Amino acid sequence: MDNGRIDFLYLNEDDMIKAGVRDMKGCIKAMDETFRLLHKGDYRMGGDDANEHGIRVSFPKESEIEGMPLSAPDYRFMAMPAYLGGKYHMFGIKSYGSNPNNRNLNLPRSILMMSLMDVVTGAPIAYMSANILSSMRTGAVAGLGVKYLSKKDPKILSIIGPGTMSIYSLDAFLEVKPSISTIKIKGRGKEKIESFINYVKEKYPNIKEFIVCNSIEEACKDSDIIYFGTTNAKNFNDNPYINESWIKKGALIISASALLVDSDFISNKPAVRAVADNYKMYSGWGSGRELPTQKTVSTLLGMAFYDAVCENKILREDIIDLGAIICGEEVGRENEDQILIYAVGGMPIEDVAWGYECYQKAIENNIGTKLNLWDSLNSMR
């Protein structure tokens, strides 16, 4: 900014790829730093408690107003604002629209954009394509959980829901745990399963075995890491369910999406340990609502943690935040036989961090298009 002039950098998807948005190793490193700042409290998200996932615009089921959009599964518009401190010292907003019918138009279900803004003046710094960015940070946060929570040398990984989110998470898992050699897959359609397997075979020829499973129980049996990357079902009870009897000792369960789990499983201490990306986010969602909150808010695993606390099945202090483990203030895995359950809900501070890193690479390598907001303050008068 010079004499009131404001320019900002626009980065389309190709620009983002050139700026390293697909660098999983770098993204995991950025998420590690993000969770350290989260644990220290050097961040703000939406709401008075600074822990809101985002704000959603909802639509009515019926309307007499012509042209009013109507409520439908996975049809939503959201804004996810956040400030992240430390070296980032940056404010950002991820925004997106989601509609499953987009696929009929040859478009992704969700279309995302990320804005970075000067935290002092509010001036725009960058505006960037965020579909890959968002998938990368989601995968990296799941991978961060594997890095800190899985047993030493996991061999068998199960993927329930082999879609886009699972592909990015797989990249993160193999980045932090190259010992993985077998992948079990449970999906709804043959085409997606085959596409997922072909991707893995091409990128990771060291994977020795693929096992396609007919049920979630079969997928869970004997697995060291179990990852749920499914989307929310139209009916609550149709979402994936997991039973403790299916899980072997020492396994790590990760859910970045819909998952039904019994409170008795979560509260079975010390055999089971619950870890959240940010428990305050889930308790904020659940506050003032009737239980079980999954039916009124979402089927995210973190809400099941909150329900278990409200039902006095488990103490709040028994749920450990990943940031406390990363900062060395809490122990993640207490022994090799312990089952760990890790809830990933997604936070805009993650988008700010990875968006900032990509922006810095773009500046260093002269990538993107500089756009002018205005030349001087006089132009506003």
Stockholm file with secondary structure:
# STOCKHOLM 1.0

chainA/1-381         MDNGRIDFLYLNEDDMIKAGVRDMKGCIKAMDETFRLLHKGDYRMGGDDANEHGIRVSFPKESEIEGMPLSAPDYRFMAMPAYLGGKYHMFGIKSYGSNPNNRNLNLPRSILMMSLMDVVTGAPIAYMSANILSSMRTGAVAGLGVKYLSKKDPKILSIIGPGTMSIYSLDAFLEVKPSISTIKIKGRGKEKIESFINYVKEKYPNIKEFIVCNSIEEACKDSDIIYFGTTNAKNFNDNPYINESWIKKGALIISASALLVDSDFISNKPAVRAVADNYKMYSGWGSGRELPTQKTVSTLLGMAFYDAVCENKILREDIIDLGAIICGEEVGRENEDQILIYAVGGMPIEDVAWGYECYQKAIENNIGTKLNLWDSLNSMR
#=GR chainA/1-381 SS CBTTBEEEEEECHHHHHHTTTTCHHHHHHHHHHHHHHHHHTCEEEBSTTSCBCCEEECCCSSCSSTTCCCCCTTCEEEEEEEEECTTTCEEEEEEEEECGGGGGGTCCSEEEEEEEECTTTCCEEEEEECHHHHHHHHHHHHHHHHHHHSCSSCCEEEEESCSHHHHHHHHHHHHHCTTCCEEEEECSCHHHHHHHHHHHHHHCTTCCEEEECSSHHHHHTTCSEEEECCCCCSSGGGSCEECGGGCCTTCEEEESSBCEECHHHHTCTTTEEEEESCHHHHHHHHTTSCSCHHHHTCCBHHHHHHHHHHTTSSCGGGEEEHHHHHTTSSCSCSSTTCEEEEECCCCHHHHHHHHHHHHHHHHHTTCSEEEEEESCGGGGC
#=GC SS_cons         CBTTBEEEEEECHHHHHHTTTTCHHHHHHHHHHHHHHHHHTCEEEBSTTSCBCCEEECCCSSCSSTTCCCCCTTCEEEEEEEEECTTTCEEEEEEEEECGGGGGGTCCSEEEEEEEECTTTCCEEEEEECHHHHHHHHHHHHHHHHHHHSCSSCCEEEEESCSHHHHHHHHHHHHHCTTCCEEEEECSCHHHHHHHHHHHHHHCTTCCEEEECSSHHHHHTTCSEEEECCCCCSSGGGSCEECGGGCCTTCEEEESSBCEECHHHHTCTTTEEEEESCHHHHHHHHTTSCSCHHHHTCCBHHHHHHHHHHTTSSCGGGEEEHHHHHTTSSCSCSSTTCEEEEECCCCHHHHHHHHHHHHHHHHHTTCSEEEEEESCGGGGC
//
